Amino acid sequence: MSSSGVRKPTYTTILPESPTSEYQDCLPCRIIGSGVLGTTGVYAPLAARKSAPVSVMGQRE
């Protein structure tokens, strides 16, 4: 048996098309979305801090 008669299989990877080609946000949508996400990011820690239990030793007067 000779190795010249053996064919090696070839593999190709088929990548899906990028989703940006079919849909893109408009500029006002990006601005509003970023503002809402930023506001939520600031509000969440502040709201959690207000409702956290406070120990007697942790209070300052």
PDB file with one MODEL, atoms N, CA, C and O in Angstrom:
MODEL        1
ATOM      1  N   MET A   1       0.829  -1.176   0.000  1.00  0.00           N
ATOM      2  CA  MET A   1       0.000   0.000   0.000  1.00  0.00           C
ATOM      3  C   MET A   1       0.874   1.240   0.000  1.00  0.00           C
ATOM      4  O   MET A   1       1.778   1.377   0.824  1.00  0.00           O
ATOM      5  N   SER A   2       0.609   2.105  -0.892  1.00  0.00           N
ATOM      6  CA  SER A   2       1.394   3.334  -0.955  1.00  0.00           C
ATOM      7  C   SER A   2       0.594   4.490  -0.370  1.00  0.00           C
ATOM      8  O   SER A   2      -0.634   4.520  -0.463  1.00  0.00           O
ATOM      9  N   SER A   3       1.296   5.434   0.228  1.00  0.00           N
ATOM     10  CA  SER A   3       0.628   6.568   0.861  1.00  0.00           C
ATOM     11  C   SER A   3       0.174   7.603  -0.164  1.00  0.00           C
ATOM     12  O   SER A   3      -0.600   8.498   0.175  1.00  0.00           O
ATOM     13  N   SER A   4       0.633   7.502  -1.399  1.00  0.00           N
ATOM     14  CA  SER A   4       0.239   8.481  -2.411  1.00  0.00           C
ATOM     15  C   SER A   4      -1.213   8.290  -2.846  1.00  0.00           C
ATOM     16  O   SER A   4      -1.821   9.224  -3.369  1.00  0.00           O
ATOM     17  N   GLY A   5      -1.766   7.132  -2.645  1.00  0.00           N
ATOM     18  CA  GLY A   5      -3.140   6.879  -3.027  1.00  0.00           C
ATOM     19  C   GLY A   5      -4.155   7.271  -1.951  1.00  0.00           C
ATOM     20  O   GLY A   5      -5.361   7.221  -2.195  1.00  0.00           O
ATOM     21  N   VAL A   6      -3.671   7.667  -0.742  1.00  0.00           N
ATOM     22  CA  VAL A   6      -4.559   8.037   0.357  1.00  0.00           C
ATOM     23  C   VAL A   6      -4.833   9.537   0.284  1.00  0.00           C
ATOM     24  O   VAL A   6      -3.914  10.355   0.261  1.00  0.00           O
ATOM     25  N   ARG A   7      -6.103   9.869   0.250  1.00  0.00           N
ATOM     26  CA  ARG A   7      -6.470  11.294   0.202  1.00  0.00           C
ATOM     27  C   ARG A   7      -6.862  11.754   1.601  1.00  0.00           C
ATOM     28  O   ARG A   7      -7.647  11.091   2.279  1.00  0.00           O
ATOM     29  N   LYS A   8      -6.321  12.877   2.028  1.00  0.00           N
ATOM     30  CA  LYS A   8      -6.656  13.435   3.340  1.00  0.00           C
ATOM     31  C   LYS A   8      -7.948  14.246   3.213  1.00  0.00           C
ATOM     32  O   LYS A   8      -8.134  14.973   2.238  1.00  0.00           O
ATOM     33  N   PRO A   9      -8.825  14.121   4.184  1.00  0.00           N
ATOM     34  CA  PRO A   9     -10.058  14.910   4.118  1.00  0.00           C
ATOM     35  C   PRO A   9      -9.765  16.389   4.378  1.00  0.00           C
ATOM     36  O   PRO A   9      -8.867  16.730   5.148  1.00  0.00           O
ATOM     37  N   THR A  10     -10.513  17.231   3.743  1.00  0.00           N
ATOM     38  CA  THR A  10     -10.361  18.673   3.974  1.00  0.00           C
ATOM     39  C   THR A  10     -11.606  19.177   4.689  1.00  0.00           C
ATOM     40  O   THR A  10     -12.722  18.761   4.377  1.00  0.00           O
ATOM     41  N   TYR A  11     -11.416  20.052   5.625  1.00  0.00           N
ATOM     42  CA  TYR A  11     -12.508  20.602   6.415  1.00  0.00           C
ATOM     43  C   TYR A  11     -12.590  22.102   6.167  1.00  0.00           C
ATOM     44  O   TYR A  11     -11.574  22.796   6.128  1.00  0.00           O
ATOM     45  N   THR A  12     -13.780  22.575   6.007  1.00  0.00           N
ATOM     46  CA  THR A  12     -13.993  24.018   5.872  1.00  0.00           C
ATOM     47  C   THR A  12     -14.993  24.453   6.925  1.00  0.00           C
ATOM     48  O   THR A  12     -15.930  23.726   7.258  1.00  0.00           O
ATOM     49  N   THR A  13     -14.781  25.625   7.430  1.00  0.00           N
ATOM     50  CA  THR A  13     -15.677  26.189   8.436  1.00  0.00           C
ATOM     51  C   THR A  13     -16.574  27.205   7.758  1.00  0.00           C
ATOM     52  O   THR A  13     -16.099  28.116   7.081  1.00  0.00           O
ATOM     53  N   ILE A  14     -17.871  27.042   7.944  1.00  0.00           N
ATOM     54  CA  ILE A  14     -18.830  27.986   7.380  1.00  0.00           C
ATOM     55  C   ILE A  14     -19.299  28.886   8.507  1.00  0.00           C
ATOM     56  O   ILE A  14     -19.934  28.425   9.455  1.00  0.00           O
ATOM     57  N   LEU A  15     -18.990  30.159   8.405  1.00  0.00           N
ATOM     58  CA  LEU A  15     -19.370  31.125   9.423  1.00  0.00           C
ATOM     59  C   LEU A  15     -20.684  31.781   9.042  1.00  0.00           C
ATOM     60  O   LEU A  15     -20.925  32.058   7.867  1.00  0.00           O
ATOM     61  N   PRO A  16     -21.536  32.030  10.030  1.00  0.00           N
ATOM     62  CA  PRO A  16     -22.793  32.717   9.721  1.00  0.00           C
ATOM     63  C   PRO A  16     -22.524  34.187   9.394  1.00  0.00           C
ATOM     64  O   PRO A  16     -21.497  34.744   9.783  1.00  0.00           O
ATOM     65  N   GLU A  17     -23.442  34.791   8.687  1.00  0.00           N
ATOM     66  CA  GLU A  17     -23.293  36.212   8.372  1.00  0.00           C
ATOM     67  C   GLU A  17     -23.462  37.027   9.640  1.00  0.00           C
ATOM     68  O   GLU A  17     -24.178  36.626  10.558  1.00  0.00           O
ATOM     69  N   SER A  18     -22.807  38.161   9.685  1.00  0.00           N
ATOM     70  CA  SER A  18     -22.907  39.005  10.869  1.00  0.00           C
ATOM     71  C   SER A  18     -24.299  39.627  10.931  1.00  0.00           C
ATOM     72  O   SER A  18     -24.847  40.027   9.904  1.00  0.00           O
ATOM     73  N   PRO A  19     -24.875  39.711  12.139  1.00  0.00           N
ATOM     74  CA  PRO A  19     -26.223  40.248  12.265  1.00  0.00           C
ATOM     75  C   PRO A  19     -26.307  41.743  11.999  1.00  0.00           C
ATOM     76  O   PRO A  19     -27.400  42.266  11.783  1.00  0.00           O
ATOM     77  N   THR A  20     -25.176  42.445  12.010  1.00  0.00           N
ATOM     78  CA  THR A  20     -25.211  43.891  11.787  1.00  0.00           C
ATOM     79  C   THR A  20     -25.570  44.233  10.349  1.00  0.00           C
ATOM     80  O   THR A  20     -25.966  45.365  10.069  1.00  0.00           O
ATOM     81  N   SER A  21     -25.442  43.288   9.440  1.00  0.00           N
ATOM     82  CA  SER A  21     -25.753  43.587   8.051  1.00  0.00           C
ATOM     83  C   SER A  21     -27.249  43.750   7.821  1.00  0.00           C
ATOM     84  O   SER A  21     -27.659  44.413   6.868  1.00  0.00           O
ATOM     85  N   GLU A  22     -28.069  43.154   8.682  1.00  0.00           N
ATOM     86  CA  GLU A  22     -29.507  43.231   8.466  1.00  0.00           C
ATOM     87  C   GLU A  22     -30.212  44.222   9.390  1.00  0.00           C
ATOM     88  O   GLU A  22     -31.326  44.643   9.078  1.00  0.00           O
ATOM     89  N   TYR A  23     -29.602  44.612  10.524  1.00  0.00           N
ATOM     90  CA  TYR A  23     -30.252  45.524  11.452  1.00  0.00           C
ATOM     91  C   TYR A  23     -29.214  46.397  12.129  1.00  0.00           C
ATOM     92  O   TYR A  23     -28.196  45.906  12.617  1.00  0.00           O
ATOM     93  N   GLN A  24     -29.480  47.704  12.158  1.00  0.00           N
ATOM     94  CA  GLN A  24     -28.611  48.642  12.861  1.00  0.00           C
ATOM     95  C   GLN A  24     -29.484  49.629  13.612  1.00  0.00           C
ATOM     96  O   GLN A  24     -30.486  50.109  13.083  1.00  0.00           O
ATOM     97  N   ASP A  25     -29.102  49.932  14.849  1.00  0.00           N
ATOM     98  CA  ASP A  25     -29.837  50.919  15.635  1.00  0.00           C
ATOM     99  C   ASP A  25     -29.583  52.318  15.089  1.00  0.00           C
ATOM    100  O   ASP A  25     -28.499  52.619  14.587  1.00  0.00           O
ATOM    101  N   CYS A  26     -30.596  53.163  15.196  1.00  0.00           N
ATOM    102  CA  CYS A  26     -30.411  54.558  14.813  1.00  0.00           C
ATOM    103  C   CYS A  26     -29.724  55.290  15.973  1.00  0.00           C
ATOM    104  O   CYS A  26     -29.690  54.779  17.093  1.00  0.00           O
ATOM    105  N   LEU A  27     -29.192  56.451  15.719  1.00  0.00           N
ATOM    106  CA  LEU A  27     -28.450  57.194  16.728  1.00  0.00           C
ATOM    107  C   LEU A  27     -29.319  57.562  17.931  1.00  0.00           C
ATOM    108  O   LEU A  27     -28.866  57.384  19.062  1.00  0.00           O
ATOM    109  N   PRO A  28     -30.552  58.070  17.748  1.00  0.00           N
ATOM    110  CA  PRO A  28     -31.379  58.370  18.928  1.00  0.00           C
ATOM    111  C   PRO A  28     -31.658  57.129  19.785  1.00  0.00           C
ATOM    112  O   PRO A  28     -31.722  57.229  21.010  1.00  0.00           O
ATOM    113  N   CYS A  29     -31.824  55.975  19.158  1.00  0.00           N
ATOM    114  CA  CYS A  29     -32.048  54.737  19.921  1.00  0.00           C
ATOM    115  C   CYS A  29     -30.825  54.383  20.752  1.00  0.00           C
ATOM    116  O   CYS A  29     -30.960  53.931  21.889  1.00  0.00           O
ATOM    117  N   ARG A  30     -29.661  54.578  20.214  1.00  0.00           N
ATOM    118  CA  ARG A  30     -28.430  54.292  20.962  1.00  0.00           C
ATOM    119  C   ARG A  30     -28.271  55.246  22.136  1.00  0.00           C
ATOM    120  O   ARG A  30     -27.864  54.839  23.224  1.00  0.00           O
ATOM    121  N   ILE A  31     -28.595  56.521  21.912  1.00  0.00           N
ATOM    122  CA  ILE A  31     -28.459  57.519  22.979  1.00  0.00           C
ATOM    123  C   ILE A  31     -29.434  57.224  24.109  1.00  0.00           C
ATOM    124  O   ILE A  31     -29.053  57.247  25.280  1.00  0.00           O
ATOM    125  N   ILE A  32     -30.692  56.948  23.768  1.00  0.00           N
ATOM    126  CA  ILE A  32     -31.694  56.666  24.789  1.00  0.00           C
ATOM    127  C   ILE A  32     -31.353  55.373  25.522  1.00  0.00           C
ATOM    128  O   ILE A  32     -31.465  55.319  26.747  1.00  0.00           O
ATOM    129  N   GLY A  33     -30.945  54.340  24.809  1.00  0.00           N
ATOM    130  CA  GLY A  33     -30.583  53.076  25.436  1.00  0.00           C
ATOM    131  C   GLY A  33     -29.405  53.218  26.383  1.00  0.00           C
ATOM    132  O   GLY A  33     -29.403  52.633  27.466  1.00  0.00           O
ATOM    133  N   SER A  34     -28.404  53.989  25.985  1.00  0.00           N
ATOM    134  CA  SER A  34     -27.244  54.203  26.853  1.00  0.00           C
ATOM    135  C   SER A  34     -27.638  54.989  28.095  1.00  0.00           C
ATOM    136  O   SER A  34     -27.151  54.706  29.190  1.00  0.00           O
ATOM    137  N   GLY A  35     -28.516  55.974  27.933  1.00  0.00           N
ATOM    138  CA  GLY A  35     -28.971  56.764  29.079  1.00  0.00           C
ATOM    139  C   GLY A  35     -29.752  55.929  30.072  1.00  0.00           C
ATOM    140  O   GLY A  35     -29.552  56.046  31.281  1.00  0.00           O
ATOM    141  N   VAL A  36     -30.636  55.092  29.572  1.00  0.00           N
ATOM    142  CA  VAL A  36     -31.431  54.228  30.458  1.00  0.00           C
ATOM    143  C   VAL A  36     -30.538  53.233  31.183  1.00  0.00           C
ATOM    144  O   VAL A  36     -30.710  53.010  32.381  1.00  0.00           O
ATOM    145  N   LEU A  37     -29.595  52.636  30.481  1.00  0.00           N
ATOM    146  CA  LEU A  37     -28.693  51.680  31.113  1.00  0.00           C
ATOM    147  C   LEU A  37     -27.823  52.365  32.168  1.00  0.00           C
ATOM    148  O   LEU A  37     -27.605  51.813  33.246  1.00  0.00           O
ATOM    149  N   GLY A  38     -27.323  53.568  31.862  1.00  0.00           N
ATOM    150  CA  GLY A  38     -26.508  54.305  32.826  1.00  0.00           C
ATOM    151  C   GLY A  38     -27.300  54.715  34.053  1.00  0.00           C
ATOM    152  O   GLY A  38     -26.804  54.621  35.176  1.00  0.00           O
ATOM    153  N   THR A  39     -28.538  55.172  33.845  1.00  0.00           N
ATOM    154  CA  THR A  39     -29.394  55.569  34.964  1.00  0.00           C
ATOM    155  C   THR A  39     -29.707  54.383  35.864  1.00  0.00           C
ATOM    156  O   THR A  39     -29.695  54.508  37.088  1.00  0.00           O
ATOM    157  N   THR A  40     -29.985  53.242  35.265  1.00  0.00           N
ATOM    158  CA  THR A  40     -30.251  52.033  36.051  1.00  0.00           C
ATOM    159  C   THR A  40     -29.010  51.616  36.831  1.00  0.00           C
ATOM    160  O   THR A  40     -29.108  51.168  37.973  1.00  0.00           O
ATOM    161  N   GLY A  41     -27.839  51.766  36.207  1.00  0.00           N
ATOM    162  CA  GLY A  41     -26.596  51.416  36.877  1.00  0.00           C
ATOM    163  C   GLY A  41     -26.292  52.295  38.069  1.00  0.00           C
ATOM    164  O   GLY A  41     -25.664  51.841  39.026  1.00  0.00           O
ATOM    165  N   VAL A  42     -26.724  53.543  38.030  1.00  0.00           N
ATOM    166  CA  VAL A  42     -26.521  54.450  39.170  1.00  0.00           C
ATOM    167  C   VAL A  42     -27.598  54.222  40.222  1.00  0.00           C
ATOM    168  O   VAL A  42     -27.312  54.244  41.419  1.00  0.00           O
ATOM    169  N   TYR A  43     -28.827  54.004  39.786  1.00  0.00           N
ATOM    170  CA  TYR A  43     -29.945  53.867  40.714  1.00  0.00           C
ATOM    171  C   TYR A  43     -29.859  52.586  41.551  1.00  0.00           C
ATOM    172  O   TYR A  43     -30.148  52.608  42.747  1.00  0.00           O
ATOM    173  N   ALA A  44     -29.468  51.484  40.934  1.00  0.00           N
ATOM    174  CA  ALA A  44     -29.482  50.195  41.629  1.00  0.00           C
ATOM    175  C   ALA A  44     -28.610  50.193  42.894  1.00  0.00           C
ATOM    176  O   ALA A  44     -29.099  49.769  43.942  1.00  0.00           O
ATOM    177  N   PRO A  45     -27.361  50.637  42.856  1.00  0.00           N
ATOM    178  CA  PRO A  45     -26.569  50.646  44.103  1.00  0.00           C
ATOM    179  C   PRO A  45     -27.122  51.613  45.148  1.00  0.00           C
ATOM    180  O   PRO A  45     -27.067  51.335  46.345  1.00  0.00           O
ATOM    181  N   LEU A  46     -27.657  52.751  44.692  1.00  0.00           N
ATOM    182  CA  LEU A  46     -28.214  53.706  45.652  1.00  0.00           C
ATOM    183  C   LEU A  46     -29.459  53.141  46.332  1.00  0.00           C
ATOM    184  O   LEU A  46     -29.638  53.322  47.537  1.00  0.00           O
ATOM    185  N   ALA A  47     -30.309  52.469  45.587  1.00  0.00           N
ATOM    186  CA  ALA A  47     -31.511  51.873  46.162  1.00  0.00           C
ATOM    187  C   ALA A  47     -31.150  50.732  47.111  1.00  0.00           C
ATOM    188  O   ALA A  47     -31.790  50.564  48.148  1.00  0.00           O
ATOM    189  N   ALA A  48     -30.141  49.956  46.767  1.00  0.00           N
ATOM    190  CA  ALA A  48     -29.721  48.852  47.632  1.00  0.00           C
ATOM    191  C   ALA A  48     -29.097  49.377  48.920  1.00  0.00           C
ATOM    192  O   ALA A  48     -29.228  48.760  49.977  1.00  0.00           O
ATOM    193  N   ARG A  49     -28.427  50.504  48.829  1.00  0.00           N
ATOM    194  CA  ARG A  49     -27.775  51.074  49.994  1.00  0.00           C
ATOM    195  C   ARG A  49     -28.796  51.630  50.997  1.00  0.00           C
ATOM    196  O   ARG A  49     -28.603  51.537  52.209  1.00  0.00           O
ATOM    197  N   LYS A  50     -29.875  52.206  50.474  1.00  0.00           N
ATOM    198  CA  LYS A  50     -30.907  52.773  51.344  1.00  0.00           C
ATOM    199  C   LYS A  50     -31.634  51.687  52.132  1.00  0.00           C
ATOM    200  O   LYS A  50     -32.033  51.914  53.275  1.00  0.00           O
ATOM    201  N   SER A  51     -31.808  50.518  51.537  1.00  0.00           N
ATOM    202  CA  SER A  51     -32.577  49.461  52.189  1.00  0.00           C
ATOM    203  C   SER A  51     -31.704  48.494  52.994  1.00  0.00           C
ATOM    204  O   SER A  51     -32.222  47.561  53.608  1.00  0.00           O
ATOM    205  N   ALA A  52     -30.406  48.704  52.997  1.00  0.00           N
ATOM    206  CA  ALA A  52     -29.511  47.795  53.726  1.00  0.00           C
ATOM    207  C   ALA A  52     -29.664  48.009  55.233  1.00  0.00           C
ATOM    208  O   ALA A  52     -29.788  49.147  55.685  1.00  0.00           O
ATOM    209  N   PRO A  53     -29.655  46.937  56.005  1.00  0.00           N
ATOM    210  CA  PRO A  53     -29.745  47.097  57.458  1.00  0.00           C
ATOM    211  C   PRO A  53     -28.457  47.739  57.994  1.00  0.00           C
ATOM    212  O   PRO A  53     -27.353  47.449  57.534  1.00  0.00           O
ATOM    213  N   VAL A  54     -28.642  48.610  58.971  1.00  0.00           N
ATOM    214  CA  VAL A  54     -27.504  49.331  59.521  1.00  0.00           C
ATOM    215  C   VAL A  54     -27.300  48.872  60.961  1.00  0.00           C
ATOM    216  O   VAL A  54     -28.251  48.822  61.742  1.00  0.00           O
ATOM    217  N   SER A  55     -26.071  48.539  61.308  1.00  0.00           N
ATOM    218  CA  SER A  55     -25.778  48.137  62.664  1.00  0.00           C
ATOM    219  C   SER A  55     -25.600  49.369  63.555  1.00  0.00           C
ATOM    220  O   SER A  55     -25.354  50.467  63.056  1.00  0.00           O
ATOM    221  N   VAL A  56     -25.721  49.189  64.846  1.00  0.00           N
ATOM    222  CA  VAL A  56     -25.580  50.295  65.772  1.00  0.00           C
ATOM    223  C   VAL A  56     -24.155  50.824  65.751  1.00  0.00           C
ATOM    224  O   VAL A  56     -23.934  52.028  65.873  1.00  0.00           O
ATOM    225  N   MET A  57     -23.186  49.924  65.598  1.00  0.00           N
ATOM    226  CA  MET A  57     -21.792  50.335  65.580  1.00  0.00           C
ATOM    227  C   MET A  57     -21.422  51.052  64.281  1.00  0.00           C
ATOM    228  O   MET A  57     -20.448  51.805  64.248  1.00  0.00           O
ATOM    229  N   GLY A  58     -22.181  50.829  63.227  1.00  0.00           N
ATOM    230  CA  GLY A  58     -21.846  51.434  61.945  1.00  0.00           C
ATOM    231  C   GLY A  58     -22.395  52.823  61.741  1.00  0.00           C
ATOM    232  O   GLY A  58     -22.044  53.481  60.762  1.00  0.00           O
ATOM    233  N   GLN A  59     -23.252  53.293  62.640  1.00  0.00           N
ATOM    234  CA  GLN A  59     -23.857  54.618  62.507  1.00  0.00           C
ATOM    235  C   GLN A  59     -22.909  55.687  63.031  1.00  0.00           C
ATOM    236  O   GLN A  59     -22.237  55.508  64.047  1.00  0.00           O
ATOM    237  N   ARG A  60     -22.875  56.788  62.318  1.00  0.00           N
ATOM    238  CA  ARG A  60     -22.084  57.941  62.778  1.00  0.00           C
ATOM    239  C   ARG A  60     -23.048  59.081  63.080  1.00  0.00           C
ATOM    240  O   ARG A  60     -24.063  59.252  62.404  1.00  0.00           O
ATOM    241  N   GLU A  61     -22.722  59.835  64.075  1.00  0.00           N
ATOM    242  CA  GLU A  61     -23.604  60.943  64.417  1.00  0.00           C
ATOM    243  C   GLU A  61     -22.884  62.240  64.348  1.00  0.00           C
ATOM    244  O   GLU A  61     -23.475  63.289  64.606  1.00  0.00           O
TER     245      GLU A  61
ENDMDL
END
